[in-house]
Amino acid sequence: MVSSSSWRIRLLALVVLFLVAVLLVFGIRRTYMHHDERLVYHFTRNDLAFTVQFLGERDTHPPLWFSFFWVWRQFTGDSEFAGRMQAILFSLPALAVVYQTGRKWFGAPRYGIFAMAVLGGLALYFQYALEIRPYGLVMLLASLSMFSFHRWITRQQARWAAAYAVTIAAILYVHYFQAVLVIAQGLYFLAYLLRHPSRRLVRQAAGVLALAFLLWSPWFPSFLNQIKNLRNAELIGGNARGIIGAGTTTEPTSLEAVARLAQVATNGQVVLYGAALVAGLVVLRRQANYRLALVWAFGVPALSLLINLVAAVYAPRYILNFIIGWALVIGAGLAALPARWRWSALVGFVAVSLWAMPSQLPKTRIPYRDLAASLAAASRSGDVLFYDQANERDDIWQREIQRQLTPELRASAVSDVETAEAARRVWFITADWFDPAVQASFKTIEQTHPLQKVFGDCTSSWCFLIQLLEAPPWTQPQVFGEDMAFWGMDVDAASAEKINTRLWWRVQQTPGLSYSIGLQLLDAGGALVAQNDGPIRHYRDTVIETSLMQPDKIYVDFRDIILPANLTPGIYQLALVVYDWQTGERLRLADSADYLALDTLTLP
């Protein structure tokens, strides 16, 4: 019979797993695709045989994760959300394995719970648990590999030796650079043999290596071909570094690289994590399993950085599996604190980690998905896209506009100012806003098409702007009096509570008086129902008296009409008057009318 305390522990572990899952799912909307992820869809665009052959002949990745993704794609489609959910479905089981590892290695369930909580709050885990790349599966396989490795050397059972061999082969079928973990395990194994000599372990180790290579051998010729192709590509590109490896995607070993790794591995809280590490070292340093966790946490990065001196193999994502050992080490340090402190210490530790996490997440990815969605929602028929140094050939941008924009809008793209000016609404798109030539083009169009909306930003990390430049609705004005030229109205929204409009004005000479402008709502009998009178409210916030209007400048008067609460549903007429507010005298149109009838509206 399972005790009530055991059930509470298991329930708490499930709660931690659930909270991390919620964090990851909500994180999908804040995570944006990068080019390596986009390549995944390119690699898996045809049948499975094509994917495997393409990887073996023209790429440098092993096939297992890509095969999984190809199958997943057949059932879930090509959405980014589905792709990230597949990553989560690999990353979450890794947490469950971490729980079992902590519980088994340190003899109490709380060690597993603490390790799960620490891992779930790490920026490296969060980032790569959502990556549409092999890293979620890497974390799961690394967890299973270390769990089975420990079981094998401590129990010396053939079934655990076989299980460990399977994880080695699986790891190499997913990511070659995870071999550093296997090397670290091998070094620990040799040290273990010195302390615990065993011919049985030696024989089993030979069997482990034989079985792992046997399972991986079908791919071995493709691996050799990939190595040759990679070396040739690196030499041609001038990026070769060391005797082998990927110089393009790795970084040299240096003190700066170590410092950056320390920052990202601690969410920028080096002192906090260091304190937890010291606590663990003081209490647990004599435990063999704690030392194995230290080998995982520190040995894998150290080995990778050392090997990186002669072969280009180091980048934080390539040694991602180390964060699982790191979480075990830090979690064990917190769990080993006195009972009256440990749980409050964990809560505080995780809270600080989560607060600091955003500082270590990527900031250079352009949110193309959200920008394309905003553009799609705000666009209208007849709009044109004006690209000016906008990375318009960027494959991620192209993916998003193919998915979200109408064919008509995609086909409307223009590249010269004259063509753009012929349209009423121009979406000015640029990724280089501070280029003087870009700003010159913008200002030319803006003279006749004032700025209405802005999506995007130009930050220190990225720049991408989508700006709506819009001309007045009419090509010829209706003139009130001698000077007040009205160029049309847009009704942006109409509800039972309010009507939102924009009135467009442009004069050839400054009017002599400060006139009041009245936008009126009339019922079917011509009776006044509601109105909004006053000066021009240029872009809603700036009040412009008509006597201060500059010739040839377009003024956009944002004017709302608040409707009566008891308004009867039906058809209503908008009308415009311009009058001298001191005398009440209205300015007349060319046909002598003292008001201009505008749109009719059906109000609910």
N, C-alpha and C positions, 0 to 999 in steps of 0.2 A: 504494500500500500504506500502511495506517495504522500508524504507529510504535507500539511498546509503551508509550511514555510517553503518547501520545495516548489509548490504551485505558485506561491507569490513571487518567487525568484523567476520562474519561467514566464509568468505574466509580465513581470517588469522587463525581461529581455524582449518579449514581444512588443511591449510599448515602445522601447527604444528603437527597435527595428521599424515599427510603424512610423514613429516621428521622423526618422531619417528618410523613409520612403516619401512621406509628405513633403519634406524639405526638397528632395530631389525632383519630385513631380512639379512642385511649384517653381523650382529652379529652371525648368524647361523654358518657360516664357522669358526668362532673363538670360538665356544662353543663346548665342548666335553662331551660325555656321561659319567655319573657316574653310580654306581651300583644300586642305587634306581631307576633310569630311566630304566635301563636294566630289572629290575623286572617287570616293567609295561608290557613289551612285554611277559614276562613269565605268568603273571596273565591273560592276554587277549588272550592267544594262542589258546584257543578252542572256543566253542560257548558262547553266552552271558549268558546263564543259568549257565554254568560252572564258568564264571567269578564272577557272583554275589554269587553263592554258595561258591566258594573258598574264597572270601573275608569274608563272614559271618562266615565260619567255621574254617578257617586256617590263617586268617590275621587280621589286626586291622584297616583297612580303610573302610569307608562307600562307597557305590557303584556308586554314581551318575556320578562322573567324569570318573571313569573306564568304565562305560557303554558308555558314550560319546566317549571315546577313542576307545572302541571296534568297535563302528559303524564307526568312522572315519577311522580306520585301514582297514575295509572291502573295502572302496572306494579308499583309497590312498596308500595302501601297507605298508610295514614295514620300509621304509627308515627313517633315523634320520631326514632328512630335513622335511619330511611330518609330523613327530611327533612334531617338533618344530613349524611348521606352525600352527598346531592346537592350540598350546599354545598362539601364537600371535593372533589368531582369537578370543580368549577370552580376552586377555590383552588389545588389542586396543579399544574394546567397553568400557572397564573400563575408558579409557581416556575420551571418549565422555561423560560418566556419570559424571566424575570429572568436565568437562567443565560446564555442566548444573548445577551441585551442586554449583560451585563457582559463577556462574552467578546469581542463585536464592538466595543463602544465603547472598551475599554481594551487590546485587542490580546493578551490572554492568558486562557486558560481559568480560571486561578485567580481572576480578578476575578468571574467568574460564580459560582463555587463559594462564595466569601466572601460575595457578596451574598445567595445562597440561604440560607446558614447564618444570617446576620444577620436576614433577614426571617423565617425560621422560628422564631426565638427572640423575636420581638416580641409583646407581649401584644395589641396591636391586631390583628396578623395572626391570632393564635390565636383571639381572640374572634370576629372576623367571618368567619374561614374556616369556622366552625361555625354561623354564624347562619342560621336558616331565613328568610332575606331576600335581597335581590339582591346583597349585598356581595361574595360570592365571585365572581360574574360581573363585578361592577364591577372587581375587581382584575385579572381576566383580560383584560377588554377594555381597561382602561387600559394594561396592559403591552403588549398588541398595538398599541394606538394610538401609544404613544410609540416603539415599535420601528419601526413603519411610517413614522411621521413623520420619524424620523431618517434612515431609508433614503431616503425621498423627497427631503428637502432636500439630502442629500449626493450622491445619484446622479442626481436630477432625471429620474427615469424615470416614464412615465405609469402603469405598472402599480403602482408604489408609491404614487403619488398617489391612484389609485383605491382601493387597499387602505386607505390612510389615511382617505379619505372614507367608506368602508364602516364603519370603526371609529367615526367621529364619529356617524354615524346610529345605529349599534348602541348606543353609549353613551347617546344621548338616548332610545332606546327602553327603556333599563333604569333610568336615574336622571337626572332633569333637572339636579340640582346638580353632576353631573360635568361640566357645561359649563364650570366654572371651569378644569378641566384644558385644555379646548380654547382658552380665552382665554389661558392661560399659554403654550400652544404658539404661538398667534398672535403674542403679544408677542415671543417668542423668534425667530419667523420674521421679524418686522420688523427686529429687531436683526441677524439673520443677513444679511438683504438689504442692510443698510447696509454690512456688511463684504464681502459677496460679491454685488454687483448682478447680477441675471439676469432678463432679460425672460421667459425660458422658465419660470423659477420663478413669476413673477407670473401668467403665463397658466395654468399648472398650478394655482396657488392658486385662481384664479377657478373652474376646473373642479372642484376639490375642494369648494368651497363649494356650487356648483350641484348636484353629484352627491349630496353629503350631504343637502342640503335636499330634493332630489327623492326620495331614499329615505325620508326622514322625513316627507314631506308628507302621506301618507295619515293620519297620526295628528295632524297639526297642528290641525285643527278641534277634536278632542277635547282637545288640550292647552290651547287657548284657553278651552274650557268649564271645564276643571279649574281654571285660574287664576281664573276668575270665581267658581266655587263655593268655592274655597279662601279668596279674599278676603272673600266674604260670611260664611263660617263664622268666620273670624278676627275680623271686626268684631262679629259677634253675640256671640262668646265673650269679647270684650274682650281678645284676645291679639294683635291686629294690631300689627306693629312694622315700620316702614319702608313703602316704597311697594308692596312685594310680598313674597312669601315665606311661610314657615311659622313664625310667632311661637311657636306652641305647642311645637314640637319643636326649636327652636334656642335659642341663648343669645347675649346681647349681646357685642359686642367690648369687651374690657377686658384690663387687665394680668393679672387673675386668670385669665381664659380662656386667655391665652397661657401662663401658668405651668402650668396644668393640662394643656395640650396638650404642653408640654415634658416633664412628668412621665410621661404615658402613652406618649409616643413614645420614651422612653428606658427604659421599665420602672422608672422611678424612679431610674435611675442616670445623672443628668445629667452628672456629672463624667466618668464612664467613656466615654460616647458623645461628650462634648465633646473628650476627648483623641483619640479616633479621627478626629473631624472635623478637628481641627487638623492631625493627621498628613497627612490627605488634602490639605488646603489648601496645606500647605507644599510637597508633592511634585507635586501634580497641578493646581494652580490655573491653569496656562497651557493646559491641554488643553481644547479646545472641548467634547468630550463630557462631561468632568467638570463643566463649567459648565452643560451641559444638565441633568445629574443634579441640580445645585444648584437650578436653576429648578424642577424637579419637586418636590424635597424642601422647598424654602422658598418658592418662588413661589406654589404652589397654596395653602398655608395663608395666606400674606400677602394674596393676592388675595381669598380668601374672607372674611378678617377685615375687609378694606377695604370690599368690597361690602356686607358685613354692617352697615356703618354706615348704609346707606340702604335695604337690603333684607334681610329675615330669611332668611339662607341658611347660617349657620355652625353646625355641630355637628361634633365630631371624626369621627363616622361618615360625614358627608356629604363630607368631604375625604379619605376613607380611602385613595384612590389615592396620596396623597403618600408613604405609608410605603414604596412600592416604590422611588421615587426616593431616599428616606432610606436604605433598605437598600443601594442602589447606592453612595451617597456614603460611608456608614460602611464597607461592605465594601471599597470601593476604597482607603480610607485604611489599612485593615489590610493589604490585599494589597500596598500600595506600600511597606510596611516592609522593611528588609533581610531577605534570604532566611533568615538564621539565627534571626530572631525571628518572622517573620510567622505561621507555622503554630501555634506555641505561643501567640502572642498571640490568634489566632482561637479556639483551644480555650478559653483562659481567658476571653475575652470572652463567648463563647456560654454557657459554664458560669455565669458571673455573671448573664447575662441570664435564663437559664432559672430560676435560683434566685430572682431578683427578680420574675419574671413574675406569680406569684399575687397580689402586692401591687397590681397594676393591673387585675386582672380584676373583673368585677361581683360585689358581695357582697350585693346587695339582693334577689336572686331567691330566692323560697321554693322549696325542693326538693320541690314537690308530688308529682313522680313517685315519688321514693323513699319519701316519707311514705305515699302511697297504697299502694305495694307492701308496706310493713311492716304497715299496717293490714289489707290483704287476707290476708297470710300468718298473722296472729295472730288473726283474727276467727273466730267460731263461729256456728253457727245459733242464732238467738234473741238475738243481740247487738243493741243499739240505738245509734244515733249521736245524741249530744246536742250540738247546735250552740249556742254562746254567743259572739256577736260573732266569728264564725269565718270571715268572708268566704265564706260557703257559696255565694254566687252568683258567686264568682270563676270566670270562664270556663275558666281553666287547671285549677283544682281540679275543676270539673265534668267537664272532659275526662278527667282522670285517674281519677276515681271511676267514670265511665261505662265506661272501658276495663278497670279492674282490680277493682272491687268487684262482688259478686254483686247481682242485682236485689233479692234479699231484704234485703241489708244496706242498699242505697241507700234502699229503701222504709221502713226502720226509723227514719228520722230523726225526732226529737222535739225540742221546744223548751221544754217545761215540766218543772220538777223532779219533780213528782208522777208524771208518766208515766214519766220515766226511772227513778225509784226502784222502779217495779213490775217492771223487768227485773233479771235477775241480773247481767249484764255490760253496763256503760255505757261507751261511748267518748266521753269529754268532749273536745270539739274547740273550740279558741279561737285567735284571732289577736290577742287583747288581754288577755294573762294578768294584767297589772298593774292592770287595772280592778277596783276594789273590789267592784263588783256581780258580776263574773265569779268572783272568788275566793269570794264569799259563796255563790254557787250551788254551786261546787265543794265547799266545806266541808260544805254541807248534805247533798249526796249521799255524800260521803266518810264521814260518820258511820256509815252502814250499808253502804257499799261501799268498803272500803279500796283505796287505790291499789296497782296491781299492775305496770303497765308504763307507760313514757313514750317516745313517739316525738316527734322534733322538738326545738326549742330556742327560746329568746328571746334573741337577740343584740342588739348595737347596731344592726344593719342590718335584721333582720327578726324576726318572732315568729310562730310557728305551733306549737301543741302538740296532740298527740293522746295522751290519758291514759286508761288502762283502769282504771275503778273497778268492783270486783267484790264482790258480796255472798257470804256463805257458801252452800254447796250446799244446806243444809237449812233449812227454815222453822221446824222444831222440833228441839231438841237431844236428844241422849242424855246423861244426867247420871251421871257416875261419883261415887259417894259422895253427899254433900249439895251440893257446890258446883262440881265440875269439869264444866262444860257443854260438850260436844263438838258442833260444828255441821257436821260433815261433812269429807270428804277429796276432794282432786283429785289424780289421777295425771297428772302433766304429761308424763312420758316413761318408757318402760320398754325396756331393752335387755338384752343378755346380761351386761353389766357392772354396771348400776346402775338403780335405780328412783327417780325423782324425784317427790316428793309434797308437797302442802301440806295441813296439818291446821289446822282452823279452831276457835278457842276463844273463848268469850265467857261471862263469869261475872256473876251478879247480886250476889255478895258475894265478897270476897277469901278464898280458902281459907286455912285456918289453918296448913298445913304446906307445905313445899317438896317436892312430889311429883316423881317421875320418870315420864316418859311413854315407853312402849315400843311401837314400831311393828315388828311381827313378820311374817316371811314363813314360811308353813307349807306343807308339801307335802300331797299328796292324803291321806296318812294322819294328818295333824295334827302331824307332827314339825316342830320348829323348824329352819329352814334358814338364816335370816339375820335380823338385827334391828338397830335403832338406838334406843338408850335415852338418856335425859337430859332436861334441862329444855326449855322452849319456846325455839326459835331464831327469834325474831320477825324476819321478812324476812331470815332466814339469818344475819345478822351480829350481832344483838342477843340476848343470852341473858337470858331472863326467868324467874326463879324463880316458881313458882305462888303463893307466899306474898306476892308483890309485884304480882300482877295487879290492875288497876284495874277496878272494876265497870263493866259495859256497854261496855267497850272491846273491839274485835275484835282478836284476836291471830292472826297467820298464821304457823304453824310450818312452815318449809321443812325437810323431813326427807328425807334420801336413805338408801337401803339399798344397800350395796355387796354384790354377789352373789359367791358362791364361784366360783373359776375353773372348777371341774369340775361345775358345776350341770347336772343333766339337764334337757333341754327338756321342757316340759309345762305343766300347769295348776297354779297355786299360789294360795293364799289369803292376803290381808293381814288382820292382826288388830291390835287396839289394846288395850293395858293401861295402867292408871294405878296406881302403887303407891308406898308409903312406902319410899324407898330405904334407910332405916336399918334397917327391920325386914323388908322384903320383902313386907309385907302389901298385897294388892291392894284397890283400891276396887271396889265392886260396883255394877252397874246396877240399875235398878228391878226387873228380873226375876231378881235375885240372881246373874246371871252375872258372872264376874270378868274377862271380856274381851269385846270387841265385834268380831264378824266384819264385815269390810269387803269390798272388791272382790275378785273372782277375776281373775287375770292369766294369760295364756298367754305363757310366756317362751320365746324361741328357744334 
